[in-house]
């Protein structure tokens, strides 16, 4: 069902136009969550082997930015480090 042949590598994705990035994410990405950080609405998608942030303007139809972020950046920005560490310990203890 899923094939990596359609996905862009991280550097190529970030170098693409906002229109092309939106097309790629909405076609092949998976919405993980919505966040409101500092008055901005951000949607986090998984795409291939990295994550994508879509930042919306005041009008939810206006996309201000689309950027690919690494797994490490996503973990640092969107997870509580204490909860993550405890979940990792629980996983290995199981």
N, CA, C and O atoms as CSV, one atom per row, in Angstrom:
chain,resi,resn,atom,element,x,y,z
A,1,UNK,N,N,0.819,-1.190,0.000
A,1,UNK,CA,C,0.000,0.000,0.000
A,1,UNK,C,C,0.868,1.261,0.000
A,1,UNK,O,O,0.613,2.182,-0.775
A,2,UNK,N,N,1.889,1.311,0.861
A,2,UNK,CA,C,2.744,2.484,0.928
A,2,UNK,C,C,4.042,2.219,0.193
A,2,UNK,O,O,4.598,1.123,0.258
A,3,UNK,N,N,4.509,3.226,-0.499
A,3,UNK,CA,C,5.754,3.089,-1.246
A,3,UNK,C,C,6.569,4.359,-1.047
A,3,UNK,O,O,6.040,5.467,-1.148
A,4,UNK,N,N,7.850,4.196,-0.764
A,4,UNK,CA,C,8.712,5.352,-0.554
A,4,UNK,C,C,9.101,6.047,-1.846
A,4,UNK,O,O,9.732,7.103,-1.805
A,5,UNK,N,N,8.745,5.487,-2.983
A,5,UNK,CA,C,9.154,6.092,-4.249
A,5,UNK,C,C,8.516,7.454,-4.481
A,5,UNK,O,O,9.015,8.228,-5.299
A,6,UNK,N,N,7.427,7.768,-3.785
A,6,UNK,CA,C,6.739,9.043,-3.982
A,6,UNK,C,C,7.279,10.154,-3.079
A,6,UNK,O,O,7.029,11.333,-3.331
A,7,UNK,N,N,8.006,9.788,-2.044
A,7,UNK,CA,C,8.436,10.767,-1.063
A,7,UNK,C,C,9.707,11.498,-1.486
A,7,UNK,O,O,10.578,10.940,-2.153
A,8,UNK,N,N,9.786,12.766,-1.076
A,8,UNK,CA,C,10.990,13.566,-1.305
A,8,UNK,C,C,11.930,13.432,-0.111
A,8,UNK,O,O,11.465,13.313,1.023
A,9,UNK,N,N,13.235,13.449,-0.342
A,9,UNK,CA,C,14.174,13.495,0.786
A,9,UNK,C,C,14.044,14.829,1.528
A,9,UNK,O,O,13.505,15.799,0.995
A,10,UNK,N,N,14.537,14.861,2.744
A,10,UNK,CA,C,14.412,16.016,3.630
A,10,UNK,C,C,14.878,17.318,2.977
A,10,UNK,O,O,14.127,18.293,2.951
A,11,UNK,N,N,16.091,17.348,2.455
A,11,UNK,CA,C,16.649,18.583,1.872
A,11,UNK,C,C,15.853,19.035,0.653
A,11,UNK,O,O,15.602,20.229,0.490
A,12,UNK,N,N,15.458,18.109,-0.194
A,12,UNK,CA,C,14.675,18.454,-1.384
A,12,UNK,C,C,13.304,18.980,-1.003
A,12,UNK,O,O,12.791,19.911,-1.626
A,13,UNK,N,N,12.716,18.384,0.018
A,13,UNK,CA,C,11.405,18.846,0.478
A,13,UNK,C,C,11.486,20.298,0.930
A,13,UNK,O,O,10.685,21.129,0.501
A,14,UNK,N,N,12.447,20.605,1.793
A,14,UNK,CA,C,12.559,21.969,2.321
A,14,UNK,C,C,12.950,22.986,1.255
A,14,UNK,O,O,12.668,24.174,1.411
A,15,UNK,N,N,13.587,22.551,0.188
A,15,UNK,CA,C,13.980,23.461,-0.891
A,15,UNK,C,C,12.845,23.714,-1.883
A,15,UNK,O,O,12.957,24.595,-2.736
A,16,UNK,N,N,11.768,22.962,-1.782
A,16,UNK,CA,C,10.649,23.081,-2.726
A,16,UNK,C,C,9.775,24.286,-2.402
A,16,UNK,O,O,9.879,24.872,-1.325
A,17,UNK,N,N,8.920,24.644,-3.344
A,17,UNK,CA,C,7.990,25.760,-3.146
A,17,UNK,C,C,6.926,25.374,-2.126
A,17,UNK,O,O,6.673,24.192,-1.893
A,18,UNK,N,N,6.311,26.375,-1.527
A,18,UNK,CA,C,5.274,26.119,-0.529
A,18,UNK,C,C,4.090,25.371,-1.151
A,18,UNK,O,O,3.481,24.523,-0.499
A,19,UNK,N,N,3.770,25.678,-2.392
A,19,UNK,CA,C,2.668,24.996,-3.075
A,19,UNK,C,C,2.980,23.512,-3.249
A,19,UNK,O,O,2.125,22.661,-3.001
A,20,UNK,N,N,4.197,23.204,-3.674
A,20,UNK,CA,C,4.578,21.808,-3.881
A,20,UNK,C,C,4.626,21.054,-2.558
A,20,UNK,O,O,4.187,19.907,-2.477
A,21,UNK,N,N,5.168,21.709,-1.503
A,21,UNK,CA,C,5.217,21.067,-0.191
A,21,UNK,C,C,3.813,20.770,0.318
A,21,UNK,O,O,3.568,19.698,0.871
A,22,UNK,N,N,2.889,21.711,0.137
A,22,UNK,CA,C,1.505,21.483,0.570
A,22,UNK,C,C,0.896,20.304,-0.170
A,22,UNK,O,O,0.228,19.467,0.437
A,23,UNK,N,N,1.121,20.234,-1.465
A,23,UNK,CA,C,0.598,19.121,-2.257
A,23,UNK,C,C,1.146,17.794,-1.759
A,23,UNK,O,O,0.395,16.830,-1.612
A,24,UNK,N,N,2.438,17.735,-1.500
A,24,UNK,CA,C,3.069,16.504,-1.021
A,24,UNK,C,C,2.525,16.074,0.341
A,24,UNK,O,O,2.186,14.908,0.544
A,25,UNK,N,N,2.446,17.025,1.268
A,25,UNK,CA,C,2.015,16.686,2.625
A,25,UNK,C,C,0.555,16.260,2.649
A,25,UNK,O,O,0.206,15.272,3.295
A,26,UNK,N,N,-0.296,16.995,1.953
A,26,UNK,CA,C,-1.717,16.649,1.976
A,26,UNK,C,C,-1.994,15.357,1.212
A,26,UNK,O,O,-3.009,14.706,1.461
A,27,UNK,N,N,-1.127,14.978,0.303
A,27,UNK,CA,C,-1.306,13.738,-0.456
A,27,UNK,C,C,-0.708,12.534,0.271
A,27,UNK,O,O,-1.354,11.491,0.365
A,28,UNK,N,N,0.508,12.664,0.782
A,28,UNK,CA,C,1.224,11.511,1.327
A,28,UNK,C,C,1.468,11.567,2.839
A,28,UNK,O,O,1.875,10.567,3.430
A,29,UNK,N,N,1.230,12.703,3.462
A,29,UNK,CA,C,1.500,12.823,4.895
A,29,UNK,C,C,0.340,12.345,5.748
A,29,UNK,O,O,-0.774,12.141,5.266
A,30,UNK,N,N,0.633,12.172,7.031
A,30,UNK,CA,C,-0.375,11.754,7.998
A,30,UNK,C,C,-0.439,12.792,9.112
A,30,UNK,O,O,0.559,13.064,9.779
A,31,UNK,N,N,-1.629,13.371,9.306
A,31,UNK,CA,C,-1.814,14.377,10.351
A,31,UNK,C,C,-1.679,13.715,11.714
A,31,UNK,O,O,-2.364,12.736,12.009
A,32,UNK,N,N,-0.793,14.254,12.541
A,32,UNK,CA,C,-0.580,13.715,13.879
A,32,UNK,C,C,-1.304,14.516,14.943
A,32,UNK,O,O,-1.926,13.943,15.838
A,33,UNK,N,N,-1.227,15.853,14.852
A,33,UNK,CA,C,-1.849,16.673,15.888
A,33,UNK,C,C,-1.888,18.134,15.459
A,33,UNK,O,O,-1.179,18.556,14.545
A,34,UNK,N,N,-2.741,18.895,16.148
A,34,UNK,CA,C,-2.825,20.348,15.999
A,34,UNK,C,C,-2.317,20.971,17.293
A,34,UNK,O,O,-2.575,20.456,18.381
A,35,UNK,N,N,-1.594,22.083,17.171
A,35,UNK,CA,C,-1.081,22.789,18.335
A,35,UNK,C,C,-1.353,24.273,18.163
A,35,UNK,O,O,-1.428,24.776,17.042
A,36,UNK,N,N,-1.502,24.971,19.288
A,36,UNK,CA,C,-1.516,26.429,19.250
A,36,UNK,C,C,-0.351,26.889,20.113
A,36,UNK,O,O,-0.357,26.721,21.332
A,37,UNK,N,N,0.642,27.468,19.462
A,37,UNK,CA,C,1.852,27.908,20.151
A,37,UNK,C,C,2.071,29.379,19.830
A,37,UNK,O,O,2.253,29.751,18.671
A,38,UNK,N,N,2.053,30.206,20.859
A,38,UNK,CA,C,2.293,31.632,20.671
A,38,UNK,C,C,1.307,32.298,19.730
A,38,UNK,O,O,1.686,33.191,18.973
A,39,UNK,N,N,0.060,31.884,19.763
A,39,UNK,CA,C,-0.963,32.474,18.909
A,39,UNK,C,C,-1.002,31.930,17.497
A,39,UNK,O,O,-1.858,32.328,16.707
A,40,UNK,N,N,-0.088,31.023,17.161
A,40,UNK,CA,C,-0.085,30.406,15.833
A,40,UNK,C,C,-0.676,28.999,15.918
A,40,UNK,O,O,-0.460,28.277,16.891
A,41,UNK,N,N,-1.416,28.631,14.894
A,41,UNK,CA,C,-1.930,27.267,14.800
A,41,UNK,C,C,-0.954,26.468,13.950
A,41,UNK,O,O,-0.631,26.856,12.827
A,42,UNK,N,N,-0.489,25.352,14.493
A,42,UNK,CA,C,0.485,24.504,13.811
A,42,UNK,C,C,-0.078,23.095,13.719
A,42,UNK,O,O,-0.583,22.551,14.701
A,43,UNK,N,N,0.011,22.518,12.544
A,43,UNK,CA,C,-0.329,21.114,12.362
A,43,UNK,C,C,0.966,20.348,12.154
A,43,UNK,O,O,1.851,20.790,11.422
A,44,UNK,N,N,1.067,19.200,12.801
A,44,UNK,CA,C,2.244,18.351,12.676
A,44,UNK,C,C,1.866,17.103,11.893
A,44,UNK,O,O,0.940,16.378,12.258
A,45,UNK,N,N,2.596,16.866,10.813
A,45,UNK,CA,C,2.384,15.705,9.953
A,45,UNK,C,C,3.624,14.825,9.968
A,45,UNK,O,O,4.742,15.314,10.132
A,46,UNK,N,N,3.418,13.521,9.795
A,46,UNK,CA,C,4.549,12.645,9.496
A,46,UNK,C,C,4.602,12.509,7.982
A,46,UNK,O,O,3.572,12.411,7.314
A,47,UNK,N,N,5.810,12.504,7.459
A,47,UNK,CA,C,6.010,12.410,6.013
A,47,UNK,C,C,7.332,11.697,5.796
A,47,UNK,O,O,8.384,12.201,6.188
A,48,UNK,N,N,7.285,10.536,5.176
A,48,UNK,CA,C,8.469,9.701,4.927
A,48,UNK,C,C,9.216,9.450,6.233
A,48,UNK,O,O,8.657,8.823,7.133
A,49,UNK,N,N,10.449,9.913,6.371
A,49,UNK,CA,C,11.209,9.649,7.591
A,49,UNK,C,C,11.500,10.933,8.373
A,49,UNK,O,O,12.491,11.015,9.100
A,50,UNK,N,N,10.636,11.925,8.218
A,50,UNK,CA,C,10.740,13.156,8.988
A,50,UNK,C,C,9.342,13.713,9.216
A,50,UNK,O,O,8.355,13.150,8.742
A,51,UNK,N,N,9.265,14.811,9.936
A,51,UNK,CA,C,7.986,15.442,10.241
A,51,UNK,C,C,7.873,16.763,9.493
A,51,UNK,O,O,8.872,17.334,9.055
A,52,UNK,N,N,6.644,17.236,9.355
A,52,UNK,CA,C,6.388,18.496,8.663
A,52,UNK,C,C,5.473,19.350,9.534
A,52,UNK,O,O,4.438,18.889,10.015
A,53,UNK,N,N,5.879,20.605,9.725
A,53,UNK,CA,C,5.050,21.584,10.423
A,53,UNK,C,C,4.379,22.471,9.381
A,53,UNK,O,O,5.025,22.965,8.457
A,54,UNK,N,N,3.086,22.663,9.545
A,54,UNK,CA,C,2.363,23.632,8.723
A,54,UNK,C,C,1.858,24.709,9.669
A,54,UNK,O,O,1.102,24.428,10.599
A,55,UNK,N,N,2.281,25.945,9.423
A,55,UNK,CA,C,1.912,27.077,10.264
A,55,UNK,C,C,0.854,27.883,9.523
A,55,UNK,O,O,1.056,28.300,8.383
A,56,UNK,N,N,-0.269,28.093,10.188
A,56,UNK,CA,C,-1.384,28.823,9.587
A,56,UNK,C,C,-1.432,30.249,10.112
A,56,UNK,O,O,-1.004,30.529,11.232
A,57,UNK,N,N,-1.961,31.149,9.284
A,57,UNK,CA,C,-2.174,32.532,9.680
A,57,UNK,C,C,-3.448,32.660,10.490
A,57,UNK,O,O,-4.019,31.664,10.934
A,58,UNK,N,N,-3.891,33.902,10.680
A,58,UNK,CA,C,-5.111,34.146,11.449
A,58,UNK,C,C,-6.302,33.442,10.827
A,58,UNK,O,O,-7.123,32.849,11.526
A,59,UNK,N,N,-6.385,33.509,9.533
A,59,UNK,CA,C,-7.425,32.783,8.815
A,59,UNK,C,C,-6.885,31.378,8.574
A,59,UNK,O,O,-5.847,31.221,7.931
A,60,UNK,N,N,-7.558,30.375,9.070
A,60,UNK,CA,C,-7.046,29.000,9.014
A,60,UNK,C,C,-6.801,28.536,7.584
A,60,UNK,O,O,-6.114,27.534,7.381
A,61,UNK,N,N,-7.336,29.227,6.594
A,61,UNK,CA,C,-7.119,28.863,5.198
A,61,UNK,C,C,-5.773,29.366,4.673
A,61,UNK,O,O,-5.297,28.891,3.642
A,62,UNK,N,N,-5.162,30.310,5.365
A,62,UNK,CA,C,-3.895,30.891,4.921
A,62,UNK,C,C,-2.718,30.151,5.545
A,62,UNK,O,O,-2.566,30.125,6.766
A,63,UNK,N,N,-1.894,29.555,4.701
A,63,UNK,CA,C,-0.705,28.858,5.186
A,63,UNK,C,C,0.465,29.835,5.167
A,63,UNK,O,O,0.808,30.376,4.116
A,64,UNK,N,N,1.079,30.061,6.333
A,64,UNK,CA,C,2.220,30.968,6.431
A,64,UNK,C,C,3.530,30.270,6.094
A,64,UNK,O,O,4.407,30.858,5.460
A,65,UNK,N,N,3.666,29.005,6.522
A,65,UNK,CA,C,4.929,28.297,6.306
A,65,UNK,C,C,4.711,26.793,6.355
A,65,UNK,O,O,3.831,26.294,7.056
A,66,UNK,N,N,5.527,26.092,5.599
A,66,UNK,CA,C,5.584,24.634,5.652
A,66,UNK,C,C,7.061,24.274,5.698
A,66,UNK,O,O,7.833,24.662,4.822
A,67,UNK,N,N,7.444,23.532,6.726
A,67,UNK,CA,C,8.856,23.166,6.838
A,67,UNK,C,C,8.997,21.749,7.385
A,67,UNK,O,O,8.277,21.326,8.290
A,68,UNK,N,N,9.939,21.047,6.806
A,68,UNK,CA,C,10.287,19.725,7.298
A,68,UNK,C,C,11.201,19.858,8.500
A,68,UNK,O,O,12.096,20.703,8.519
A,69,UNK,N,N,10.973,19.020,9.508
A,69,UNK,CA,C,11.829,19.018,10.689
A,69,UNK,C,C,12.251,17.581,10.983
A,69,UNK,O,O,11.529,16.633,10.671
A,70,UNK,N,N,13.405,17.436,11.575
A,70,UNK,CA,C,13.911,16.103,11.885
A,70,UNK,C,C,13.143,15.508,13.062
A,70,UNK,O,O,12.430,16.211,13.779
A,71,UNK,N,N,13.301,14.223,13.240
A,71,UNK,CA,C,12.665,13.539,14.365
A,71,UNK,C,C,13.178,14.117,15.682
A,71,UNK,O,O,12.400,14.320,16.614
A,72,UNK,N,N,14.476,14.382,15.765
A,72,UNK,CA,C,15.061,14.935,16.995
A,72,UNK,C,C,14.453,16.295,17.336
A,72,UNK,O,O,14.140,16.559,18.497
A,73,UNK,N,N,14.287,17.148,16.343
A,73,UNK,CA,C,13.691,18.472,16.571
A,73,UNK,C,C,12.236,18.327,17.003
A,73,UNK,O,O,11.786,19.026,17.911
A,74,UNK,N,N,11.503,17.429,16.362
A,74,UNK,CA,C,10.095,17.212,16.716
A,74,UNK,C,C,9.962,16.703,18.148
A,74,UNK,O,O,9.088,17.154,18.889
A,75,UNK,N,N,10.822,15.770,18.541
A,75,UNK,CA,C,10.768,15.258,19.913
A,75,UNK,C,C,11.062,16.357,20.923
A,75,UNK,O,O,10.391,16.462,21.950
A,76,UNK,N,N,12.063,17.173,20.630
A,76,UNK,CA,C,12.432,18.253,21.548
A,76,UNK,C,C,11.327,19.303,21.659
A,76,UNK,O,O,11.063,19.820,22.745
A,77,UNK,N,N,10.688,19.611,20.544
A,77,UNK,CA,C,9.701,20.687,20.510
A,77,UNK,C,C,8.319,20.262,21.002
A,77,UNK,O,O,7.624,21.051,21.642
A,78,UNK,N,N,7.915,19.028,20.712
A,78,UNK,CA,C,6.530,18.629,20.935
A,78,UNK,C,C,6.315,17.585,22.023
A,78,UNK,O,O,5.177,17.178,22.255
A,79,UNK,N,N,7.364,17.141,22.694
A,79,UNK,CA,C,7.170,16.172,23.771
A,79,UNK,C,C,7.792,16.683,25.060
A,79,UNK,O,O,8.776,17.422,25.052
A,80,UNK,N,N,7.197,16.272,26.153
A,80,UNK,CA,C,7.747,16.549,27.473
A,80,UNK,C,C,8.875,15.545,27.697
A,80,UNK,O,O,8.644,14.338,27.635
A,81,UNK,N,N,10.071,16.017,27.952
A,81,UNK,CA,C,11.225,15.117,28.044
A,81,UNK,C,C,11.090,14.116,29.188
A,81,UNK,O,O,11.516,12.970,29.051
A,82,UNK,N,N,10.504,14.528,30.311
A,82,UNK,CA,C,10.327,13.596,31.431
A,82,UNK,C,C,9.343,12.488,31.074
A,82,UNK,O,O,9.593,11.317,31.362
A,83,UNK,N,N,8.231,12.851,30.450
A,83,UNK,CA,C,7.251,11.841,30.037
A,83,UNK,C,C,7.829,10.915,28.974
A,83,UNK,O,O,7.572,9.711,28.987
A,84,UNK,N,N,8.611,11.476,28.055
A,84,UNK,CA,C,9.236,10.659,27.018
A,84,UNK,C,C,10.225,9.669,27.627
A,84,UNK,O,O,10.229,8.492,27.270
A,85,UNK,N,N,11.060,10.146,28.545
A,85,UNK,CA,C,12.035,9.265,29.193
A,85,UNK,C,C,11.342,8.137,29.949
A,85,UNK,O,O,11.775,6.986,29.887
A,86,UNK,N,N,10.262,8.468,30.666
A,86,UNK,CA,C,9.543,7.440,31.414
A,86,UNK,C,C,8.889,6.428,30.479
A,86,UNK,O,O,8.895,5.230,30.762
A,87,UNK,N,N,8.327,6.896,29.373
A,87,UNK,CA,C,7.721,5.982,28.397
A,87,UNK,C,C,8.774,5.063,27.787
A,87,UNK,O,O,8.506,3.886,27.547
A,88,UNK,N,N,9.958,5.588,27.538
A,88,UNK,CA,C,11.046,4.779,26.991
A,88,UNK,C,C,11.495,3.713,27.993
A,88,UNK,O,O,11.749,2.569,27.614
A,89,UNK,N,N,11.592,4.085,29.251
A,89,UNK,CA,C,11.946,3.124,30.302
A,89,UNK,C,C,10.875,2.041,30.406
A,89,UNK,O,O,11.193,0.855,30.500
A,90,UNK,N,N,9.606,2.449,30.389
A,90,UNK,CA,C,8.504,1.482,30.450
A,90,UNK,C,C,8.528,0.536,29.260
A,90,UNK,O,O,8.237,-0.652,29.401
A,91,UNK,N,N,8.870,1.056,28.099
A,91,UNK,CA,C,8.920,0.233,26.891
A,91,UNK,C,C,9.985,-0.849,27.007
A,91,UNK,O,O,9.737,-2.009,26.677
A,92,UNK,N,N,11.167,-0.472,27.474
A,92,UNK,CA,C,12.249,-1.446,27.596
A,92,UNK,C,C,12.036,-2.407,28.768
A,92,UNK,O,O,12.551,-3.525,28.760
A,93,UNK,N,N,11.280,-1.972,29.769
A,93,UNK,CA,C,11.009,-2.831,30.921
A,93,UNK,C,C,9.941,-3.879,30.612
A,93,UNK,O,O,9.852,-4.897,31.297
A,94,UNK,N,N,9.146,-3.634,29.597
A,94,UNK,CA,C,8.037,-4.558,29.270
A,94,UNK,C,C,8.521,-5.834,28.627
A,94,UNK,O,O,7.715,-6.704,28.296
